[in-house]
Amino acid sequence: MKVKMYIKKVERLSFSFYNQIMFRVAICEDEKVVLDFEASLVNKWAAGRGCLLELDAYISAEQFLFESEDKAPYDVLIFDIQMKNMNGMELAKKLRARGYDAVIIFVTGVPDYAIEGYEVGAVRYILKPVKEEVLEGLLDGALAERQKMAEDFFVLGQGADVEKISFKKILYIEARGHYVFLKGVDFEREWKAGFAETAAAFDGKGFFCLRRGLLVNLAHVTRITRTDCILDGGETLPVARGVYKDLNEAFIEFFRK
C-alpha cells in the first residue's frame, strides 16, 4: 500500500502522525558572529538535502540547559568547547549523565581535547573557522544514522511530545471511524487520522491486511484459519473472505526469513 502521508493533528490523544523525520540540531557558541555563521551552514545543508530541520541556537551553556529542558531531544549537538563559565565539554558531560545520546560535534580553536572528548562520545572536532564541507560530511553521517534508526519505529507526536513505538511491539492497527486504533503488546493508542495515510508507514514492516481497515503484525500471529487470525496473546481477529490463501502464504514466507 503506497499512499502519500501527511501531518494530521490528533484530537483524542493530542498526537500527530509524522511522515518525515524531524532532524533536530542545537548549536551552542558564545561568539554571536560564529554562532550565526554555523547556523547558516546547517540551514544551507538541510535545504540542499530536503531535510526537515529544527535548529536551535544558544549563546551559552547555561542558556542551553535552561531553555532546552522541555524540548524534544536533539539529534546533533554542535558545541564550542571554549565558552565562558561552563564550557562545551562540561556541558556535554552533564547531558551524557542525564542520558542524552545525541551526536556531539565539538568546535574549537585549540585541538587539545581529544582524550577528554572520548569520555562523552564526541564524533569529531572541527577547528575554527568551520569548513562547510567538513560540517556537511558529519551532518550527512548523523542524518543517515537517524534515518536507519527511524526505520524500526512508528512515530507519533505533537510539538515536543513525541513517542517512538517499535514496530515489533505493535500487534495490529485498526480503523475506527475517523480514528486509528493501535494495539500494542502491553499498551493501546488512538488518534484521529486517515487509515490509509497511517497504514502507508507499515508497508514492508511485516504487516498484513486481514480486511479493509485492519493490519496485523505477522510476527505476533500464532495460528490462522479461514475465518480467524489468532495472536500470541490469545486475541482473535477476523479474516475477510477470500484473504486466507494470501494470508497463509504471507505467514509462511514471513517465518522463513
JOPE-V445979 format. One record per helix or strand of 3 or more residues. SS is the DSSP state (helix for helix, strand for strand). FROM is the first residue (numbers start at 0). LEN is the number of residues. Records with the same first field share a line. If there is no record, write none. Layout:
SS: FROM-LEN, FROM-LEN
//
This chain:
strand: 21-7, 51-7, 75-5, 102-6, 121-6, 152-6, 160-6, 169-7, 178-6, 187-5, 206-5, 213-4, 220-4, 227-4, 235-3
helix: 31-18, 60-7, 87-10, 113-5, 131-19, 166-3, 194-8, 217-3, 243-13
//
